[in-house]
Amino acid sequence: MPGNKVITNTYDATGKKVTVTKTDNGSFISKQQYLDGVEYQETVSGTRTLEAIYHAEGRLFNNAGTLRHEFAIK
């Protein structure tokens, strides 16, 4: 039987996304946390890694342990 996968989004009072939690049959899989332009991921093992830092010109993102720059042309 396929698992019961659930994605739960949490928002603050202003409507800004704070967390995205993923579970499978009630078991924790991962959690994305967003805090003032910084995104973290927490996994089952309890490790918390930096995923991205967003800024006016684009973002820095984690690419296999190395932070890379990505710029948006407007």
mmCIF file of the N, C-alpha and C atoms, coordinates in Angstrom:
data_MODEL
# 
_entry.id   MODEL 
# 
loop_
_atom_site.group_PDB 
_atom_site.id 
_atom_site.type_symbol 
_atom_site.label_atom_id 
_atom_site.label_alt_id 
_atom_site.label_comp_id 
_atom_site.label_asym_id 
_atom_site.label_entity_id 
_atom_site.label_seq_id 
_atom_site.pdbx_PDB_ins_code 
_atom_site.Cartn_x 
_atom_site.Cartn_y 
_atom_site.Cartn_z 
_atom_site.occupancy 
_atom_site.B_iso_or_equiv 
_atom_site.pdbx_formal_charge 
_atom_site.auth_seq_id 
_atom_site.auth_comp_id 
_atom_site.auth_asym_id 
_atom_site.auth_atom_id 
_atom_site.pdbx_PDB_model_num 
ATOM 1   N N  . MET A 1 1  ? 0.840  -1.165 0.000   1.00 0.00 ? 1  MET A N  1 
ATOM 2   C CA . MET A 1 1  ? 0.000  0.000  0.000   1.00 0.00 ? 1  MET A CA 1 
ATOM 3   C C  . MET A 1 1  ? 0.894  1.241  0.000   1.00 0.00 ? 1  MET A C  1 
ATOM 4   N N  . PRO A 1 2  ? 0.575  2.239  -0.859  1.00 0.00 ? 2  PRO A N  1 
ATOM 5   C CA . PRO A 1 2  ? 1.374  3.462  -0.898  1.00 0.00 ? 2  PRO A CA 1 
ATOM 6   C C  . PRO A 1 2  ? 1.294  4.230  0.415   1.00 0.00 ? 2  PRO A C  1 
ATOM 7   N N  . GLY A 1 3  ? 2.350  4.978  0.708   1.00 0.00 ? 3  GLY A N  1 
ATOM 8   C CA . GLY A 1 3  ? 2.388  5.754  1.944   1.00 0.00 ? 3  GLY A CA 1 
ATOM 9   C C  . GLY A 1 3  ? 1.437  6.931  1.926   1.00 0.00 ? 3  GLY A C  1 
ATOM 10  N N  . ASN A 1 4  ? 1.153  7.458  3.080   1.00 0.00 ? 4  ASN A N  1 
ATOM 11  C CA . ASN A 1 4  ? 0.297  8.623  3.239   1.00 0.00 ? 4  ASN A CA 1 
ATOM 12  C C  . ASN A 1 4  ? 1.208  9.837  3.388   1.00 0.00 ? 4  ASN A C  1 
ATOM 13  N N  . LYS A 1 5  ? 1.617  10.394 2.257   1.00 0.00 ? 5  LYS A N  1 
ATOM 14  C CA . LYS A 1 5  ? 2.556  11.515 2.269   1.00 0.00 ? 5  LYS A CA 1 
ATOM 15  C C  . LYS A 1 5  ? 1.798  12.825 2.435   1.00 0.00 ? 5  LYS A C  1 
ATOM 16  N N  . VAL A 1 6  ? 2.291  13.658 3.369   1.00 0.00 ? 6  VAL A N  1 
ATOM 17  C CA . VAL A 1 6  ? 1.633  14.925 3.675   1.00 0.00 ? 6  VAL A CA 1 
ATOM 18  C C  . VAL A 1 6  ? 2.667  16.038 3.657   1.00 0.00 ? 6  VAL A C  1 
ATOM 19  N N  . ILE A 1 7  ? 2.311  17.157 3.032   1.00 0.00 ? 7  ILE A N  1 
ATOM 20  C CA . ILE A 1 7  ? 3.132  18.367 3.052   1.00 0.00 ? 7  ILE A CA 1 
ATOM 21  C C  . ILE A 1 7  ? 2.325  19.429 3.779   1.00 0.00 ? 7  ILE A C  1 
ATOM 22  N N  . THR A 1 8  ? 2.908  19.992 4.851   1.00 0.00 ? 8  THR A N  1 
ATOM 23  C CA . THR A 1 8  ? 2.226  20.997 5.663   1.00 0.00 ? 8  THR A CA 1 
ATOM 24  C C  . THR A 1 8  ? 2.985  22.312 5.564   1.00 0.00 ? 8  THR A C  1 
ATOM 25  N N  . ASN A 1 9  ? 2.292  23.357 5.106   1.00 0.00 ? 9  ASN A N  1 
ATOM 26  C CA . ASN A 1 9  ? 2.877  24.695 5.028   1.00 0.00 ? 9  ASN A CA 1 
ATOM 27  C C  . ASN A 1 9  ? 2.421  25.498 6.234   1.00 0.00 ? 9  ASN A C  1 
ATOM 28  N N  . THR A 1 10 ? 3.338  26.272 6.835   1.00 0.00 ? 10 THR A N  1 
ATOM 29  C CA . THR A 1 10 ? 3.020  27.136 7.964   1.00 0.00 ? 10 THR A CA 1 
ATOM 30  C C  . THR A 1 10 ? 3.353  28.576 7.563   1.00 0.00 ? 10 THR A C  1 
ATOM 31  N N  . TYR A 1 11 ? 2.445  29.488 7.871   1.00 0.00 ? 11 TYR A N  1 
ATOM 32  C CA . TYR A 1 11 ? 2.613  30.898 7.523   1.00 0.00 ? 11 TYR A CA 1 
ATOM 33  C C  . TYR A 1 11 ? 2.529  31.754 8.784   1.00 0.00 ? 11 TYR A C  1 
ATOM 34  N N  . ASP A 1 12 ? 3.184  32.924 8.753   1.00 0.00 ? 12 ASP A N  1 
ATOM 35  C CA . ASP A 1 12 ? 3.064  33.839 9.883   1.00 0.00 ? 12 ASP A CA 1 
ATOM 36  C C  . ASP A 1 12 ? 1.799  34.693 9.705   1.00 0.00 ? 12 ASP A C  1 
ATOM 37  N N  . ALA A 1 13 ? 1.577  35.630 10.602  1.00 0.00 ? 13 ALA A N  1 
ATOM 38  C CA . ALA A 1 13 ? 0.358  36.446 10.593  1.00 0.00 ? 13 ALA A CA 1 
ATOM 39  C C  . ALA A 1 13 ? 0.245  37.332 9.351   1.00 0.00 ? 13 ALA A C  1 
ATOM 40  N N  . THR A 1 14 ? 1.371  37.636 8.698   1.00 0.00 ? 14 THR A N  1 
ATOM 41  C CA . THR A 1 14 ? 1.342  38.487 7.499   1.00 0.00 ? 14 THR A CA 1 
ATOM 42  C C  . THR A 1 14 ? 1.183  37.681 6.217   1.00 0.00 ? 14 THR A C  1 
ATOM 43  N N  . GLY A 1 15 ? 1.139  36.351 6.317   1.00 0.00 ? 15 GLY A N  1 
ATOM 44  C CA . GLY A 1 15 ? 0.985  35.499 5.144   1.00 0.00 ? 15 GLY A CA 1 
ATOM 45  C C  . GLY A 1 15 ? 2.292  35.032 4.537   1.00 0.00 ? 15 GLY A C  1 
ATOM 46  N N  . LYS A 1 16 ? 3.392  35.295 5.217   1.00 0.00 ? 16 LYS A N  1 
ATOM 47  C CA . LYS A 1 16 ? 4.715  34.879 4.744   1.00 0.00 ? 16 LYS A CA 1 
ATOM 48  C C  . LYS A 1 16 ? 4.981  33.431 5.163   1.00 0.00 ? 16 LYS A C  1 
ATOM 49  N N  . LYS A 1 17 ? 5.447  32.611 4.200   1.00 0.00 ? 17 LYS A N  1 
ATOM 50  C CA . LYS A 1 17 ? 5.719  31.202 4.497   1.00 0.00 ? 17 LYS A CA 1 
ATOM 51  C C  . LYS A 1 17 ? 6.889  31.084 5.466   1.00 0.00 ? 17 LYS A C  1 
ATOM 52  N N  . VAL A 1 18 ? 6.701  30.255 6.515   1.00 0.00 ? 18 VAL A N  1 
ATOM 53  C CA . VAL A 1 18 ? 7.718  30.074 7.545   1.00 0.00 ? 18 VAL A CA 1 
ATOM 54  C C  . VAL A 1 18 ? 8.342  28.679 7.451   1.00 0.00 ? 18 VAL A C  1 
ATOM 55  N N  . THR A 1 19 ? 7.512  27.648 7.294   1.00 0.00 ? 19 THR A N  1 
ATOM 56  C CA . THR A 1 19 ? 8.033  26.280 7.190   1.00 0.00 ? 19 THR A CA 1 
ATOM 57  C C  . THR A 1 19 ? 7.219  25.453 6.200   1.00 0.00 ? 19 THR A C  1 
ATOM 58  N N  . VAL A 1 20 ? 7.878  24.427 5.658   1.00 0.00 ? 20 VAL A N  1 
ATOM 59  C CA . VAL A 1 20 ? 7.235  23.383 4.872   1.00 0.00 ? 20 VAL A CA 1 
ATOM 60  C C  . VAL A 1 20 ? 7.723  22.071 5.471   1.00 0.00 ? 20 VAL A C  1 
ATOM 61  N N  . THR A 1 21 ? 6.791  21.278 6.029   1.00 0.00 ? 21 THR A N  1 
ATOM 62  C CA . THR A 1 21 ? 7.143  20.013 6.669   1.00 0.00 ? 21 THR A CA 1 
ATOM 63  C C  . THR A 1 21 ? 6.584  18.863 5.841   1.00 0.00 ? 21 THR A C  1 
ATOM 64  N N  . LYS A 1 22 ? 7.430  17.848 5.596   1.00 0.00 ? 22 LYS A N  1 
ATOM 65  C CA . LYS A 1 22 ? 7.017  16.665 4.826   1.00 0.00 ? 22 LYS A CA 1 
ATOM 66  C C  . LYS A 1 22 ? 7.033  15.448 5.740   1.00 0.00 ? 22 LYS A C  1 
ATOM 67  N N  . THR A 1 23 ? 5.927  14.687 5.712   1.00 0.00 ? 23 THR A N  1 
ATOM 68  C CA . THR A 1 23 ? 5.832  13.449 6.484   1.00 0.00 ? 23 THR A CA 1 
ATOM 69  C C  . THR A 1 23 ? 5.321  12.330 5.585   1.00 0.00 ? 23 THR A C  1 
ATOM 70  N N  . ASP A 1 24 ? 5.605  11.099 5.986   1.00 0.00 ? 24 ASP A N  1 
ATOM 71  C CA . ASP A 1 24 ? 5.119  9.909  5.292   1.00 0.00 ? 24 ASP A CA 1 
ATOM 72  C C  . ASP A 1 24 ? 4.596  8.944  6.352   1.00 0.00 ? 24 ASP A C  1 
ATOM 73  N N  . ASN A 1 25 ? 3.294  8.684  6.335   1.00 0.00 ? 25 ASN A N  1 
ATOM 74  C CA . ASN A 1 25 ? 2.643  7.858  7.355   1.00 0.00 ? 25 ASN A CA 1 
ATOM 75  C C  . ASN A 1 25 ? 2.923  8.373  8.769   1.00 0.00 ? 25 ASN A C  1 
ATOM 76  N N  . GLY A 1 26 ? 2.955  9.691  8.928   1.00 0.00 ? 26 GLY A N  1 
ATOM 77  C CA . GLY A 1 26 ? 3.189  10.294 10.227  1.00 0.00 ? 26 GLY A CA 1 
ATOM 78  C C  . GLY A 1 26 ? 4.649  10.398 10.627  1.00 0.00 ? 26 GLY A C  1 
ATOM 79  N N  . SER A 1 27 ? 5.553  9.818  9.829   1.00 0.00 ? 27 SER A N  1 
ATOM 80  C CA . SER A 1 27 ? 6.984  9.880  10.130  1.00 0.00 ? 27 SER A CA 1 
ATOM 81  C C  . SER A 1 27 ? 7.607  11.092 9.442   1.00 0.00 ? 27 SER A C  1 
ATOM 82  N N  . PHE A 1 28 ? 8.373  11.844 10.200  1.00 0.00 ? 28 PHE A N  1 
ATOM 83  C CA . PHE A 1 28 ? 9.047  13.047 9.702   1.00 0.00 ? 28 PHE A CA 1 
ATOM 84  C C  . PHE A 1 28 ? 10.022 12.692 8.584   1.00 0.00 ? 28 PHE A C  1 
ATOM 85  N N  . ILE A 1 29 ? 9.974  13.443 7.479   1.00 0.00 ? 29 ILE A N  1 
ATOM 86  C CA . ILE A 1 29 ? 10.929 13.269 6.382   1.00 0.00 ? 29 ILE A CA 1 
ATOM 87  C C  . ILE A 1 29 ? 11.890 14.461 6.346   1.00 0.00 ? 29 ILE A C  1 
ATOM 88  N N  . SER A 1 30 ? 11.332 15.682 6.233   1.00 0.00 ? 30 SER A N  1 
ATOM 89  C CA . SER A 1 30 ? 12.180 16.871 6.198   1.00 0.00 ? 30 SER A CA 1 
ATOM 90  C C  . SER A 1 30 ? 11.360 18.117 6.495   1.00 0.00 ? 30 SER A C  1 
ATOM 91  N N  . LYS A 1 31 ? 12.091 19.209 6.790   1.00 0.00 ? 31 LYS A N  1 
ATOM 92  C CA . LYS A 1 31 ? 11.452 20.494 7.052   1.00 0.00 ? 31 LYS A CA 1 
ATOM 93  C C  . LYS A 1 31 ? 12.292 21.593 6.418   1.00 0.00 ? 31 LYS A C  1 
ATOM 94  N N  . GLN A 1 32 ? 11.657 22.426 5.607   1.00 0.00 ? 32 GLN A N  1 
ATOM 95  C CA . GLN A 1 32 ? 12.286 23.624 5.065   1.00 0.00 ? 32 GLN A CA 1 
ATOM 96  C C  . GLN A 1 32 ? 11.876 24.767 5.972   1.00 0.00 ? 32 GLN A C  1 
ATOM 97  N N  . GLN A 1 33 ? 12.830 25.597 6.368   1.00 0.00 ? 33 GLN A N  1 
ATOM 98  C CA . GLN A 1 33 ? 12.540 26.749 7.220   1.00 0.00 ? 33 GLN A CA 1 
ATOM 99  C C  . GLN A 1 33 ? 13.015 28.011 6.515   1.00 0.00 ? 33 GLN A C  1 
ATOM 100 N N  . TYR A 1 34 ? 12.168 29.033 6.534   1.00 0.00 ? 34 TYR A N  1 
ATOM 101 C CA . TYR A 1 34 ? 12.464 30.299 5.866   1.00 0.00 ? 34 TYR A CA 1 
ATOM 102 C C  . TYR A 1 34 ? 12.517 31.403 6.907   1.00 0.00 ? 34 TYR A C  1 
ATOM 103 N N  . LEU A 1 35 ? 13.618 32.164 6.922   1.00 0.00 ? 35 LEU A N  1 
ATOM 104 C CA . LEU A 1 35 ? 13.790 33.215 7.910   1.00 0.00 ? 35 LEU A CA 1 
ATOM 105 C C  . LEU A 1 35 ? 14.502 34.403 7.274   1.00 0.00 ? 35 LEU A C  1 
ATOM 106 N N  . ASP A 1 36 ? 13.777 35.449 6.997   1.00 0.00 ? 36 ASP A N  1 
ATOM 107 C CA . ASP A 1 36 ? 14.328 36.703 6.469   1.00 0.00 ? 36 ASP A CA 1 
ATOM 108 C C  . ASP A 1 36 ? 15.291 36.488 5.300   1.00 0.00 ? 36 ASP A C  1 
ATOM 109 N N  . GLY A 1 37 ? 14.853 35.775 4.270   1.00 0.00 ? 37 GLY A N  1 
ATOM 110 C CA . GLY A 1 37 ? 15.659 35.586 3.077   1.00 0.00 ? 37 GLY A CA 1 
ATOM 111 C C  . GLY A 1 37 ? 16.671 34.455 3.152   1.00 0.00 ? 37 GLY A C  1 
ATOM 112 N N  . VAL A 1 38 ? 16.630 33.682 4.230   1.00 0.00 ? 38 VAL A N  1 
ATOM 113 C CA . VAL A 1 38 ? 17.539 32.542 4.384   1.00 0.00 ? 38 VAL A CA 1 
ATOM 114 C C  . VAL A 1 38 ? 16.684 31.279 4.484   1.00 0.00 ? 38 VAL A C  1 
ATOM 115 N N  . GLU A 1 39 ? 17.072 30.244 3.734   1.00 0.00 ? 39 GLU A N  1 
ATOM 116 C CA . GLU A 1 39 ? 16.331 28.985 3.717   1.00 0.00 ? 39 GLU A CA 1 
ATOM 117 C C  . GLU A 1 39 ? 17.219 27.855 4.249   1.00 0.00 ? 39 GLU A C  1 
ATOM 118 N N  . TYR A 1 40 ? 16.674 27.101 5.206   1.00 0.00 ? 40 TYR A N  1 
ATOM 119 C CA . TYR A 1 40 ? 17.368 25.964 5.807   1.00 0.00 ? 40 TYR A CA 1 
ATOM 120 C C  . TYR A 1 40 ? 16.574 24.694 5.556   1.00 0.00 ? 40 TYR A C  1 
ATOM 121 N N  . GLN A 1 41 ? 17.248 23.560 5.561   1.00 0.00 ? 41 GLN A N  1 
ATOM 122 C CA . GLN A 1 41 ? 16.565 22.274 5.501   1.00 0.00 ? 41 GLN A CA 1 
ATOM 123 C C  . GLN A 1 41 ? 17.020 21.418 6.671   1.00 0.00 ? 41 GLN A C  1 
ATOM 124 N N  . GLU A 1 42 ? 16.044 20.823 7.352   1.00 0.00 ? 42 GLU A N  1 
ATOM 125 C CA . GLU A 1 42 ? 16.316 19.901 8.454   1.00 0.00 ? 42 GLU A CA 1 
ATOM 126 C C  . GLU A 1 42 ? 15.869 18.516 8.007   1.00 0.00 ? 42 GLU A C  1 
ATOM 127 N N  . THR A 1 43 ? 16.718 17.501 8.228   1.00 0.00 ? 43 THR A N  1 
ATOM 128 C CA . THR A 1 43 ? 16.410 16.149 7.784   1.00 0.00 ? 43 THR A CA 1 
ATOM 129 C C  . THR A 1 43 ? 16.136 15.230 8.975   1.00 0.00 ? 43 THR A C  1 
ATOM 130 N N  . VAL A 1 44 ? 15.819 13.974 8.670   1.00 0.00 ? 44 VAL A N  1 
ATOM 131 C CA . VAL A 1 44 ? 15.504 12.974 9.690   1.00 0.00 ? 44 VAL A CA 1 
ATOM 132 C C  . VAL A 1 44 ? 16.634 12.837 10.702  1.00 0.00 ? 44 VAL A C  1 
ATOM 133 N N  . SER A 1 45 ? 17.876 12.941 10.243  1.00 0.00 ? 45 SER A N  1 
ATOM 134 C CA . SER A 1 45 ? 19.024 12.778 11.138  1.00 0.00 ? 45 SER A CA 1 
ATOM 135 C C  . SER A 1 45 ? 19.195 13.955 12.100  1.00 0.00 ? 45 SER A C  1 
ATOM 136 N N  . GLY A 1 46 ? 18.411 15.031 11.879  1.00 0.00 ? 46 GLY A N  1 
ATOM 137 C CA . GLY A 1 46 ? 18.511 16.196 12.753  1.00 0.00 ? 46 GLY A CA 1 
ATOM 138 C C  . GLY A 1 46 ? 19.492 17.239 12.259  1.00 0.00 ? 46 GLY A C  1 
ATOM 139 N N  . THR A 1 47 ? 20.154 16.969 11.145  1.00 0.00 ? 47 THR A N  1 
ATOM 140 C CA . THR A 1 47 ? 21.091 17.956 10.614  1.00 0.00 ? 47 THR A CA 1 
ATOM 141 C C  . THR A 1 47 ? 20.317 19.087 9.950   1.00 0.00 ? 47 THR A C  1 
ATOM 142 N N  . ARG A 1 48 ? 20.833 20.275 10.104  1.00 0.00 ? 48 ARG A N  1 
ATOM 143 C CA . ARG A 1 48 ? 20.231 21.472 9.522   1.00 0.00 ? 48 ARG A CA 1 
ATOM 144 C C  . ARG A 1 48 ? 21.251 22.088 8.584   1.00 0.00 ? 48 ARG A C  1 
ATOM 145 N N  . THR A 1 49 ? 20.901 22.199 7.315   1.00 0.00 ? 49 THR A N  1 
ATOM 146 C CA . THR A 1 49 ? 21.835 22.736 6.329   1.00 0.00 ? 49 THR A CA 1 
ATOM 147 C C  . THR A 1 49 ? 21.274 23.999 5.689   1.00 0.00 ? 49 THR A C  1 
ATOM 148 N N  . LEU A 1 50 ? 22.173 24.887 5.336   1.00 0.00 ? 50 LEU A N  1 
ATOM 149 C CA . LEU A 1 50 ? 21.813 26.106 4.632   1.00 0.00 ? 50 LEU A CA 1 
ATOM 150 C C  . LEU A 1 50 ? 21.492 25.737 3.188   1.00 0.00 ? 50 LEU A C  1 
ATOM 151 N N  . GLU A 1 51 ? 20.309 26.102 2.713   1.00 0.00 ? 51 GLU A N  1 
ATOM 152 C CA . GLU A 1 51 ? 19.908 25.799 1.344   1.00 0.00 ? 51 GLU A CA 1 
ATOM 153 C C  . GLU A 1 51 ? 20.105 26.992 0.420   1.00 0.00 ? 51 GLU A C  1 
ATOM 154 N N  . ALA A 1 52 ? 19.719 28.196 0.879   1.00 0.00 ? 52 ALA A N  1 
ATOM 155 C CA . ALA A 1 52 ? 19.839 29.373 0.018   1.00 0.00 ? 52 ALA A CA 1 
ATOM 156 C C  . ALA A 1 52 ? 19.763 30.655 0.835   1.00 0.00 ? 52 ALA A C  1 
ATOM 157 N N  . ILE A 1 53 ? 20.384 31.701 0.274   1.00 0.00 ? 53 ILE A N  1 
ATOM 158 C CA . ILE A 1 53 ? 20.279 33.054 0.805   1.00 0.00 ? 53 ILE A CA 1 
ATOM 159 C C  . ILE A 1 53 ? 19.812 33.920 -0.353  1.00 0.00 ? 53 ILE A C  1 
ATOM 160 N N  . TYR A 1 54 ? 18.634 34.519 -0.191  1.00 0.00 ? 54 TYR A N  1 
ATOM 161 C CA . TYR A 1 54 ? 18.047 35.338 -1.253  1.00 0.00 ? 54 TYR A CA 1 
ATOM 162 C C  . TYR A 1 54 ? 18.393 36.801 -1.031  1.00 0.00 ? 54 TYR A C  1 
ATOM 163 N N  . HIS A 1 55 ? 18.712 37.518 -2.117  1.00 0.00 ? 55 HIS A N  1 
ATOM 164 C CA . HIS A 1 55 ? 19.034 38.937 -2.037  1.00 0.00 ? 55 HIS A CA 1 
ATOM 165 C C  . HIS A 1 55 ? 18.477 39.636 -3.273  1.00 0.00 ? 55 HIS A C  1 
ATOM 166 N N  . ALA A 1 56 ? 18.610 40.944 -3.345  1.00 0.00 ? 56 ALA A N  1 
ATOM 167 C CA . ALA A 1 56 ? 18.002 41.738 -4.411  1.00 0.00 ? 56 ALA A CA 1 
ATOM 168 C C  . ALA A 1 56 ? 18.461 41.339 -5.817  1.00 0.00 ? 56 ALA A C  1 
ATOM 169 N N  . GLU A 1 57 ? 19.687 40.868 -5.966  1.00 0.00 ? 57 GLU A N  1 
ATOM 170 C CA . GLU A 1 57 ? 20.217 40.520 -7.287  1.00 0.00 ? 57 GLU A CA 1 
ATOM 171 C C  . GLU A 1 57 ? 20.051 39.046 -7.643  1.00 0.00 ? 57 GLU A C  1 
ATOM 172 N N  . GLY A 1 58 ? 19.552 38.214 -6.727  1.00 0.00 ? 58 GLY A N  1 
ATOM 173 C CA . GLY A 1 58 ? 19.397 36.784 -7.000  1.00 0.00 ? 58 GLY A CA 1 
ATOM 174 C C  . GLY A 1 58 ? 19.489 35.987 -5.718  1.00 0.00 ? 58 GLY A C  1 
ATOM 175 N N  . ARG A 1 59 ? 20.371 34.973 -5.731  1.00 0.00 ? 59 ARG A N  1 
ATOM 176 C CA . ARG A 1 59 ? 20.529 34.137 -4.539  1.00 0.00 ? 59 ARG A CA 1 
ATOM 177 C C  . ARG A 1 59 ? 21.873 33.433 -4.526  1.00 0.00 ? 59 ARG A C  1 
ATOM 178 N N  . LEU A 1 60 ? 22.283 33.015 -3.337  1.00 0.00 ? 60 LEU A N  1 
ATOM 179 C CA . LEU A 1 60 ? 23.374 32.067 -3.133  1.00 0.00 ? 60 LEU A CA 1 
ATOM 180 C C  . LEU A 1 60 ? 22.683 30.764 -2.775  1.00 0.00 ? 60 LEU A C  1 
ATOM 181 N N  . PHE A 1 61 ? 23.046 29.658 -3.411  1.00 0.00 ? 61 PHE A N  1 
ATOM 182 C CA . PHE A 1 61 ? 22.398 28.401 -3.076  1.00 0.00 ? 61 PHE A CA 1 
ATOM 183 C C  . PHE A 1 61 ? 23.405 27.285 -2.887  1.00 0.00 ? 61 PHE A C  1 
ATOM 184 N N  . ASN A 1 62 ? 22.995 26.305 -2.093  1.00 0.00 ? 62 ASN A N  1 
ATOM 185 C CA . ASN A 1 62 ? 23.844 25.176 -1.752  1.00 0.00 ? 62 ASN A CA 1 
ATOM 186 C C  . ASN A 1 62 ? 23.798 24.163 -2.889  1.00 0.00 ? 62 ASN A C  1 
ATOM 187 N N  . ASN A 1 63 ? 24.951 23.922 -3.502  1.00 0.00 ? 63 ASN A N  1 
ATOM 188 C CA . ASN A 1 63 ? 25.057 22.956 -4.585  1.00 0.00 ? 63 ASN A CA 1 
ATOM 189 C C  . ASN A 1 63 ? 26.057 21.894 -4.156  1.00 0.00 ? 63 ASN A C  1 
ATOM 190 N N  . ALA A 1 64 ? 25.549 20.832 -3.524  1.00 0.00 ? 64 ALA A N  1 
ATOM 191 C CA . ALA A 1 64 ? 26.399 19.732 -3.046  1.00 0.00 ? 64 ALA A CA 1 
ATOM 192 C C  . ALA A 1 64 ? 27.489 20.232 -2.101  1.00 0.00 ? 64 ALA A C  1 
ATOM 193 N N  . GLY A 1 65 ? 27.117 21.133 -1.172  1.00 0.00 ? 65 GLY A N  1 
ATOM 194 C CA . GLY A 1 65 ? 28.059 21.598 -0.166  1.00 0.00 ? 65 GLY A CA 1 
ATOM 195 C C  . GLY A 1 65 ? 28.828 22.852 -0.540  1.00 0.00 ? 65 GLY A C  1 
ATOM 196 N N  . THR A 1 66 ? 28.649 23.342 -1.766  1.00 0.00 ? 66 THR A N  1 
ATOM 197 C CA . THR A 1 66 ? 29.325 24.551 -2.216  1.00 0.00 ? 66 THR A CA 1 
ATOM 198 C C  . THR A 1 66 ? 28.289 25.632 -2.482  1.00 0.00 ? 66 THR A C  1 
ATOM 199 N N  . LEU A 1 67 ? 28.494 26.836 -1.936  1.00 0.00 ? 67 LEU A N  1 
ATOM 200 C CA . LEU A 1 67 ? 27.570 27.925 -2.203  1.00 0.00 ? 67 LEU A CA 1 
ATOM 201 C C  . LEU A 1 67 ? 27.870 28.505 -3.580  1.00 0.00 ? 67 LEU A C  1 
ATOM 202 N N  . ARG A 1 68 ? 26.829 28.589 -4.408  1.00 0.00 ? 68 ARG A N  1 
ATOM 203 C CA . ARG A 1 68 ? 26.973 29.130 -5.763  1.00 0.00 ? 68 ARG A CA 1 
ATOM 204 C C  . ARG A 1 68 ? 26.092 30.350 -5.906  1.00 0.00 ? 68 ARG A C  1 
ATOM 205 N N  . HIS A 1 69 ? 26.527 31.280 -6.760  1.00 0.00 ? 69 HIS A N  1 
ATOM 206 C CA . HIS A 1 69 ? 25.768 32.495 -7.025  1.00 0.00 ? 69 HIS A CA 1 
ATOM 207 C C  . HIS A 1 69 ? 24.844 32.284 -8.215  1.00 0.00 ? 69 HIS A C  1 
ATOM 208 N N  . GLU A 1 70 ? 23.630 32.808 -8.116  1.00 0.00 ? 70 GLU A N  1 
ATOM 209 C CA . GLU A 1 70 ? 22.687 32.797 -9.221  1.00 0.00 ? 70 GLU A CA 1 
ATOM 210 C C  . GLU A 1 70 ? 22.089 34.197 -9.277  1.00 0.00 ? 70 GLU A C  1 
ATOM 211 N N  . PHE A 1 71 ? 22.248 34.874 -10.414 1.00 0.00 ? 71 PHE A N  1 
ATOM 212 C CA . PHE A 1 71 ? 21.785 36.248 -10.544 1.00 0.00 ? 71 PHE A CA 1 
ATOM 213 C C  . PHE A 1 71 ? 20.552 36.302 -11.427 1.00 0.00 ? 71 PHE A C  1 
ATOM 214 N N  . ALA A 1 72 ? 19.623 37.195 -11.097 1.00 0.00 ? 72 ALA A N  1 
ATOM 215 C CA . ALA A 1 72 ? 18.413 37.400 -11.890 1.00 0.00 ? 72 ALA A CA 1 
ATOM 216 C C  . ALA A 1 72 ? 18.581 38.681 -12.704 1.00 0.00 ? 72 ALA A C  1 
ATOM 217 N N  . ILE A 1 73 ? 18.396 38.572 -14.002 1.00 0.00 ? 73 ILE A N  1 
ATOM 218 C CA . ILE A 1 73 ? 18.492 39.750 -14.872 1.00 0.00 ? 73 ILE A CA 1 
ATOM 219 C C  . ILE A 1 73 ? 17.085 40.317 -15.008 1.00 0.00 ? 73 ILE A C  1 
ATOM 220 N N  . LYS A 1 74 ? 16.950 41.594 -14.663 1.00 0.00 ? 74 LYS A N  1 
ATOM 221 C CA . LYS A 1 74 ? 15.622 42.225 -14.705 1.00 0.00 ? 74 LYS A CA 1 
ATOM 222 C C  . LYS A 1 74 ? 15.597 43.302 -15.766 1.00 0.00 ? 74 LYS A C  1 
# 
